[in-house]
Amino acid sequence: MSQDAEFYFPAPRLQKFCSQCATPITRRIPPGDNRERDLCERCGAVHYQNPRLVVGTMPVWEDKVLLCLRAIEPRANFWTLPAGFMELAETLSEGAARETQEEAGVKIKLGGLYTVIDIPHVDQVHVYFLAQALGPELDPGPETLEARWYGFDEIPWDNLAFKSVYTTLKHYLSDRESGEFPTHHYALGGPKH
C-alpha cells in the first residue's frame, strides 16, 4: 500500500426528510450557528451530522499481529485490523472488544488506547487499542474471509485495506524498538467529498 493511498467507507449521509415530521430537509446555517445544518422548516428540528467512530484493536500474540481479510466492501479482499463502527450505548473500549470478537473470534486482554486518527474528508475518527491475545485460536465471523497471525516481517503492506491500519502498524513497529507505546493522534488529509 502506498503511504499516500487512502481508502475509507463512503462519507455521504445527507438526510432527506425530517425524522420528527417527515418534511423534506433544507440545508442552511441556522440562527446563532456557524455552519450549514440539516433543518426542518416545518417543525424547526435541527438534524446534526457528527463524525462516525470506527473502533478496533491491534491484537498481538507472541511476536505476531492479527489481521483480518475483509469479506465486505469497501476494500473486500484486503487485510485490516479487526475494527468497525461503534454502536450506541457502548464505550470505545467495549466497541473495540466487540468488533475484535465479531471479526476474528479471538479472546483478548484489552490494553491502552494506541492510535486516534482523524479522517475529516470522510467524517470519521478511527480509534485503535493495543490488545494482548489470550491464545492463538481464531474463529472469524461473516465479515471476515480469513483471520491470520502475521510476523511483523510478514505484514502484507501492499494489500492493507486502509491508511489508518497502515499508520497504526507502522507506529507499532517503531514503538517496539523503543519499548514504549504512547498514544498517537493524527489527522489524515484529503479533499472532503
N, C-alpha and C positions, 0 to 999 in steps of 0.2 A: 504494500500500500504506500503510495506516495505520501510523504509527510504533509503535503498540501491538499490531498484529496479529502473531501468531506461528504459523507453520505448519512442522511438522517431521515427520520419519519417526516412525512409531508406536514407542512405548517398550517395551511389554510383551515380555518374553522369558523368562518363568519356565520353568525346566527341570522336566519332569515325572518323568523317570527318570534314575537314576544312569548316567553314561556308562561306568562301570567294571564294574557288575554288573547293571544293568537293573532294580534295585529301585526302587519309587516313592520319590520325594524327599519329605522333610519340610522345613518351614521353621521354624527356631528359632535362638536365639543359642547357638553352641557354647561349651563351657567355655573361659574365657580370652579370649573375643572381646567386642565391644561392640555388635554389630548382628546382625540376623537374616541367616542364610545358608541356601542350599540344602544339605541334609545327606542323606547316605545312612545310615540307621540300621543297615543290614546290614554294610557294609564300612567305614564310617567316613569315606568321602570327603567333603570339603567342596568344593562347586562354587561358586566365586566368580564373581560377575557384576560386570564392570567397564564403565566408560563406553566407548562406541564413538567412534572418531575419524573425523571427516569432514575430508578434506584436499583443498585445491584452490588455485587461483591467481586472481589478478586481472590478466589479460594486457592490456597496453597496446600499441597500435600508433599511432605519431604522436600525435594528440590524441584517440584513441578507446579505448574499453574493449570487451572481448569479452564478450558474453552468449550463453547457450545457451537455447533454448526446449525445455523438458523434454518428452520423449516418453513418460515413465513416471510412474506415481503414486509417491509423493504429489505433488500440485501439477503434474500434466501440463498443458501449455499455458501455463505461467508461465515467466518468464525467470529465469535463475540464472547465477552464475559457474560455470565448469567445476570440479566437485568431486564427491567420492564417498567411500565408506568405504575407509579404509586397509586394506591386505591384510597378512597375516602375512609376515614376512621382508623387509619393506621399511621404509625410513626415512620420516619425514614428508615430506621433500623429494622422495624417489623416488615416493611415493604421489601427491603433488600434481602432479608432472610427468606421471605415468602417466594420472591422471584427466583432465588437460588434453588430452593426446593422444587418449585414448579418446573424450572427449565433443566435442571441437572440431577435432581433427586439425590443430592449429596448432603450428608449431615455435617454441619459446620459449627464452629465457635466463632461468633462474630467479633471482629476486632474493631479498631478505631476507624473513624472517618478518614478516608485517604485522598480522594480527589473530588473536587467540586468544579464542574466545567459548565460555564455559561455558554449557551449557544443561541444568542438572541435572534439570529436570522431564521430560526425555525421555532422560536418561542418555547425553548426547552432548557432545563438545567439537568445535567447528568451527575449523579452522586454515587460514588463507589466506596464501599467499606473494605478494609482488609478482612480476610477470613481464614481461619485455620480449619482445614478439613479434619474430621474425626476418624476418617478412614478413606480408602481409595474407592469404595463402592459407589457406583453411579446408576441412576435409574431415570434417564431423561424423559420429560413429558412431551406432549404432542407438538409443541412449538420448536422442538429441537430434534434434528435428524440424528445427531451423534454428540455425545459429551466425551471429552478426552483430556487426559493429563498430558501436558507438554513440558518437556525440559525447557529451561529458559533459552537454550541454544537451538531449540526446535520450533519456536513460535513461527507460524505461517504469516509473516509480516505482510506479504503481498496479497493475502486472502482474508484480511481483517475487515469486518463489516463497517466500523465507524471510527472516526478520528478520535473520539473520546476514549475508545478502547485502546487504540494505538498509544495515545498520550499517557494513559494510566499505566500500561505495561512498560513504557519507556521510563517513567518515573520510578517504577518499582525496581527495574534493573539497575538504575543509577543509585537508588537508595540502598539496595542490597550491598553495594560496595562500601558504603559508609556505616551501615548497620543502624541507621536512623531513618524513621519513616514518618516524616511530618505530613500534615495535611497540605495538599497543593490545591490552589484555586486559580483557574484560568478562564479566559474567555476565548472561544474560537470564533473567528470572524467570518465574514462572507456577507454578500448582499441580502437584505431582507426580501423575502418573496412577496 
